């Protein structure tokens, strides 16, 4: 009972918080008053039971806060974040001032100042939320898994520290560091309060949603960090889970909203009772709204649609209440599992379980060591693919992969049912559908065009996941050897630098084989229905091979230049997010907009500038991968007007030029990685430095 009372107290505190939210909604409180009441409800128990709260975190929290606070990178990244926000403010202000003051000759009215402050507030909230979503998994997901890989978690478990002191201490220290980014941007908004136009209720609601997102995503990240062995796997699956929830909740929410609002679904009889399908889907929609309430974008769009664009304090409180309930229950469940199962999972991953060796009828061992294939002639490749990158991460990884596959293939299944359900007599009678109007051939052609749009989106999304996954896996290729104390054993082998890096590279690429197989199934399904041209599928495969190779070398380069896998993974995630298309935003902010502000319109025209812009677009892998799968080469090549122009510019050859630049980039990273690896492994041509040279 002594171990259960903290969880019972936490459940009681959370129940009181929910009751306070419902009371504020019934009393029509403003978001500011509701948040003040919630903070008071949190602060009073914390002061009354401060000893219990302090013991919940323990000495791990103090150590992590001091260690993270003294890092130079923490201060540098926070400073860069504030400077970026100030840069956005300055660029937007100069552009707006040029338009609002008639070239500097007029006086700006207070109404226009308020409009500018409102527009910047929306931009600021969006950017801040995106920064939080990108940084939280990379910063939190490796905190426990990094201890496992460096084999220091065993020393923590050998002390008298409890599970909640280890988990909560590490989690709270990283959450505080992330919240500093949220607090760092508030002075910028406080300065804009002088302009007017910023609703305090919206400011408080946006800040509360951002803080709640940090806490919710941190609980998801710590869950994967406890259940998985390596930081790269924990970080990758955290991003995958967040992306799957964001896309899945939005897609399923749109489906349930559409079904609940459709009046022609028919009815059925259960136990002599007449039940309308629309009523059933309305209940499903109301229940799913709670599940999807953690998706800020979906909840905001749904609220604006239902309220017809009218924002009221009661409506904001309702959205925040659902948001808080969803992430609160999710966080409590994931943290409870992480705390209670920390020791059991760590011991099982450290010492393993008894493995059953398979034998054939003659009694010979089948599959070699631990069920893996024989080593063969290429021992390095076998080590990277089957020993280190076998992908055996338990049921968590399997569930994540199955969820991703379900989300990918949900759209073609729903489209197939909607297109051909009227041709099934039983279904037509059950749902009271009208008889089929078009011919089967026309329906099949329409479905093929629907599949073409789906395969474009699926190819862009899955290829992006492949690139990011290759960068994350590559981040642990070399630094992971040092963390696992196998680096000396590796470099003491007679393998050359090329052989070791080739094995690392192939291990990174082949480690993404499950996701690659999903993309191949997508292309095979599209080819079976004639939704894409076979030549364009082959071209897409070639482009994808170059992109994945470049991102794999990007991760390996981060791995050979970082001290630990955790640092290498964070660098690889940020660099991959930049090169996968984030440089468009940075270039727009730092180069294009200032150039537009100071250049004359006559200097902004011309085929040279247009060609340069098309080449930049041709270097964005998700856009290119979504543009390549065409339906018909003759009449569908203008399906996406990204690279089609009427002037004599690069045009449709822009992706080819971008592919050549990506190939050069991959070769450059491979050369740098090889040179750095040769220095680390003491395999330079000059040999080890002499004693007199070192002096």
Buried (B, 14 or more C-beta within 10 A) or exposed (E): EEEEEBBEEBEEBBEEBBEBBEEBBEEEBBBBBBBBBBEEBEEEBEEEBEEEEEEBBBEBBEEBBEEBEEEEEBEEBBEEBBEBBBBBBEBBBEBBBEEBBEEEEEEBEEEBBBBBBBEBBEBBBEBBBEBBBBBBBBBBBBBBBBBBBBEEBEEBBEEEBBBBBBBBBBBBBBBBBBBBBBEBBEEBBEEBEEBBBBBEBBBBBBBBBBBBBBBBBBBBBBBBBBBBBBBBBBBBBBBBBBBBBBBBBBBBBBBBBEBBEEEEBEBBEEEEEEEEBBEBBBEBBEEBBEBBBBBBEBBEBBBEEEBEEEBEBBBBBBBBBBBBBBBBBBBBEBBBBBBBBBBEBBEEBEEEEEEEEEEEEEEEEEEBEEBEEEBEEBBBBBBBBBBBBEBEBBEBBEEBBEBBBEBBBBBBEEBBEEBBBBEBEEEBEBBEBEEBEEEEEEBBBEBBBBBBBBBBBBBBBBBBBBBBBBBBBBBBBBBBBBBBEEBEEBBEEEBEBEBBBBBBBBBBBBBBEBBBEBBBBBBEBBBEBBBBBEEBBEBBBEBBEBBBBBBBBBBBBBBBBBEBBBBBBBBBBBBBBBBBBBBBEEEEBBEBBBEEEEEEEEEEEEEEEBBBBBBBBBBBBBBBBBBBBBBBEEEBBEBBEBBEBEEEBBBBBBBBBBBEBBBEBBEEBBEBBBEBBBEBBEBEEEEEEEEEEEE
